[in-house]
Each structure stands twice: as C-alpha cells, then as structure tokens.
C-alpha cells in the first residue's frame, strides 16, 4: 500500500514536471510516464488531475513558437505544419485543430500573451 502511494506521488510529480519542461499533450505525457515504468492505473489517476484548458494553453504556446519558424511559408502550409507539430507533440487532435483554427482566424495574435 505504501508503495502505491509513493508511485502515485511520483506519477503526479512527473506530470507536473513534463508540463513545465516542454509544451506537450496528454498522449505524450501518458507515453512518457509509461516509458518510466509506471502502472497504467497510476498514470490514469495522475493525468485526471490535469485540466483540459491547460493543454489548450500549452498547445497555443507551442504553436506560436513554431509559427515564428514558418514565417516565410504560405498560410495553408503553416496551418498544416503547425497541426502536424502539435499532434506529434502528443496534443489531442481536437486541441491541435482548434489551436490552428484560432491562429489562422486571427482570434489570437502571435504576440498576445497567454499567461
């Protein structure tokens, strides 16, 4: 029983660290925790504590950074590359799609602060 509590705390700590270190989605975080040898039940419990809106903000931050590297690309190419980038980073498809739509429609400017 004590080991389970230690593993649960470790899983929560890993989740928090992964979110701080590099913007990435839930799929990537789950995969990393699994690679570190944590039980799937512990992983499920740990990621339940993460809020969906945090992933939207994380995706937007990552997309903005990527957008700067694509400044010379046509808008349709930018959108495709940013979407692929976000999915590769483990963001859910819906979050990646919504983030790209927001950037393309100009709902969020490139320079607008997120925090």
Secondary structure, 3 states (H helix, E strand, C coil): CHHHHHHHHHHHHHHHHHHHHCCCCHHHHHHHHHHCCCCHHHHHHHHHCCCHHHHHHHHHHHHHHHHHHCCCCCHHHHHHHHHHHHHHCCCCHHHHHHHHHHHHHCCCCCCCCCC
